[in-house]
Amino acid sequence: MVNFITQDVGWKYDGRYNALSYKMNRLWHENDDARLGSVKQLREAMANDPGLRVLIGHGWDDLSCPFMASVLIVDQMPAMGDPTRVQVKEYPGGHMFYARPSSQASLVRDVKALDGVK
């Protein structure tokens, strides 16, 4: 990103750029909800609504939200009827994988398939 901004776009900035700042990262995780994630809420929602279907989408190259964490979490959820109610799908691309037309089309197809829409 730094190369793109400075070389291609031509913006110049004399300040320091940190690709990963642990200080800033800690500010995103100040409370238990952010630190623990939404696993508890997902389990409660699935238990309370038998018709709820969930699709968790990830880009293969997403360093912020690695898809294997979602796969492990979903695999550890208790069985609640149809095992396809909660699905994890991976698509070519990074954090914003849906910016790729082919990944966006796949995501739309998979979301429609949740309800049987063609």
Sequence and secondary structure as in RCSB ss.txt:
>XXXX:A:sequence
MVNFITQDVGWKYDGRYNALSYKMNRLWHENDDARLGSVKQLREAMANDPGLRVLIGHGWDDLSCPFMASVLIVD
QMPAMGDPTRVQVKEYPGGHMFYARPSSQASLVRDVKALDGVK
>XXXX:A:secstr
 HHIIIIII     S   SS HHHHHHHT SHHHHHTTHHHHHHHHHH TT  EEEEEETT SSS HHHHHHHHH
TS   S GGGEEEEEESSSTTGGGSHHHHHHHHHHHHHHTT  
